[in-house]
Amino acid sequence: MTAYQSWREAFASALDPRLHPIEYLDGLVLSGRAQMWYSDGAAMATEIRRYPSGALVIHGLVAAGSIEEIRDLLIPRAEAWARQAGCILALIESRSGWAKALRTSGYEPHQLTIRKEL
């Protein structure tokens, strides 16, 4: 079993299937468009986005497992890799708790998304 497969169910639980079904992430991983980062107790997926200006940004797609391992091991690994790939920013769009958890790592709120169920 691949590392992705062992975390797939946890990723599926973290995603809103109405917006990002797990099959979408499966496709990103299979095609190589998503990067996977693992430790013993956590995993996360990222992608590189190119903006209209040409700027490259690493974007956190989903994470599961130990928040400490994500913050202290996986995110720094992904950031170092992204710098080498020419990325100028790291973005995470997630629940508000991540803003607090990553404050000491230099992350700060940039935009707010509000939503209403219809």
Contacts in CASP RR format, 6 or more apart in sequence:
PFRMAT RR
TARGET T0000
AUTHOR 0000-0000-0000
METHOD contacts of the structure
MODEL  1
MTAYQSWREAFASALDPRLHPIEYLDGLVLSGRAQMWYSDGAAMATEIRR
YPSGALVIHGLVAAGSIEEIRDLLIPRAEAWARQAGCILALIESRSGWAK
ALRTSGYEPHQLTIRKEL
3 36 0 8 1.000
3 38 0 8 1.000
3 43 0 8 1.000
4 29 0 8 1.000
4 36 0 8 1.000
4 43 0 8 1.000
7 38 0 8 1.000
7 43 0 8 1.000
7 64 0 8 1.000
8 22 0 8 1.000
8 25 0 8 1.000
8 26 0 8 1.000
10 43 0 8 1.000
10 64 0 8 1.000
10 65 0 8 1.000
11 22 0 8 1.000
11 25 0 8 1.000
11 43 0 8 1.000
11 45 0 8 1.000
11 62 0 8 1.000
11 64 0 8 1.000
12 22 0 8 1.000
13 64 0 8 1.000
14 62 0 8 1.000
14 63 0 8 1.000
14 64 0 8 1.000
15 21 0 8 1.000
15 22 0 8 1.000
15 25 0 8 1.000
15 62 0 8 1.000
20 61 0 8 1.000
20 62 0 8 1.000
25 34 0 8 1.000
25 45 0 8 1.000
25 61 0 8 1.000
25 62 0 8 1.000
27 33 0 8 1.000
27 34 0 8 1.000
28 34 0 8 1.000
28 45 0 8 1.000
28 47 0 8 1.000
28 61 0 8 1.000
29 36 0 8 1.000
29 45 0 8 1.000
33 47 0 8 1.000
34 45 0 8 1.000
34 46 0 8 1.000
34 47 0 8 1.000
34 61 0 8 1.000
35 45 0 8 1.000
35 46 0 8 1.000
35 47 0 8 1.000
35 48 0 8 1.000
35 78 0 8 1.000
35 81 0 8 1.000
36 43 0 8 1.000
36 44 0 8 1.000
36 45 0 8 1.000
37 43 0 8 1.000
37 44 0 8 1.000
37 45 0 8 1.000
37 46 0 8 1.000
37 74 0 8 1.000
37 77 0 8 1.000
37 78 0 8 1.000
38 74 0 8 1.000
39 66 0 8 1.000
39 69 0 8 1.000
39 73 0 8 1.000
39 74 0 8 1.000
40 69 0 8 1.000
41 65 0 8 1.000
41 66 0 8 1.000
41 69 0 8 1.000
42 63 0 8 1.000
42 64 0 8 1.000
42 65 0 8 1.000
42 66 0 8 1.000
42 67 0 8 1.000
42 69 0 8 1.000
42 70 0 8 1.000
42 73 0 8 1.000
42 74 0 8 1.000
43 63 0 8 1.000
43 64 0 8 1.000
43 65 0 8 1.000
43 74 0 8 1.000
44 60 0 8 1.000
44 61 0 8 1.000
44 62 0 8 1.000
44 63 0 8 1.000
44 64 0 8 1.000
44 70 0 8 1.000
44 74 0 8 1.000
44 75 0 8 1.000
44 78 0 8 1.000
45 60 0 8 1.000
45 61 0 8 1.000
45 62 0 8 1.000
45 63 0 8 1.000
46 58 0 8 1.000
46 59 0 8 1.000
46 60 0 8 1.000
46 61 0 8 1.000
46 78 0 8 1.000
46 82 0 8 1.000
47 58 0 8 1.000
47 59 0 8 1.000
47 60 0 8 1.000
47 61 0 8 1.000
48 56 0 8 1.000
48 57 0 8 1.000
48 58 0 8 1.000
48 59 0 8 1.000
48 82 0 8 1.000
48 85 0 8 1.000
48 87 0 8 1.000
49 56 0 8 1.000
49 57 0 8 1.000
49 58 0 8 1.000
49 59 0 8 1.000
49 91 0 8 1.000
50 56 0 8 1.000
51 57 0 8 1.000
55 88 0 8 1.000
55 89 0 8 1.000
56 82 0 8 1.000
56 85 0 8 1.000
56 86 0 8 1.000
56 87 0 8 1.000
56 88 0 8 1.000
57 87 0 8 1.000
57 88 0 8 1.000
57 89 0 8 1.000
57 90 0 8 1.000
57 91 0 8 1.000
58 78 0 8 1.000
58 79 0 8 1.000
58 81 0 8 1.000
58 82 0 8 1.000
58 85 0 8 1.000
58 87 0 8 1.000
58 89 0 8 1.000
58 90 0 8 1.000
58 91 0 8 1.000
59 90 0 8 1.000
59 91 0 8 1.000
59 92 0 8 1.000
59 93 0 8 1.000
60 78 0 8 1.000
60 90 0 8 1.000
60 91 0 8 1.000
60 92 0 8 1.000
60 93 0 8 1.000
60 94 0 8 1.000
63 70 0 8 1.000
63 74 0 8 1.000
63 94 0 8 1.000
67 101 0 8 1.000
71 101 0 8 1.000
71 102 0 8 1.000
71 105 0 8 1.000
75 90 0 8 1.000
75 102 0 8 1.000
75 105 0 8 1.000
76 105 0 8 1.000
78 90 0 8 1.000
79 90 0 8 1.000
82 90 0 8 1.000
90 107 0 8 1.000
91 110 0 8 1.000
92 98 0 8 1.000
92 102 0 8 1.000
92 107 0 8 1.000
93 113 0 8 1.000
98 107 0 8 1.000
99 107 0 8 1.000
99 108 0 8 1.000
99 109 0 8 1.000
END
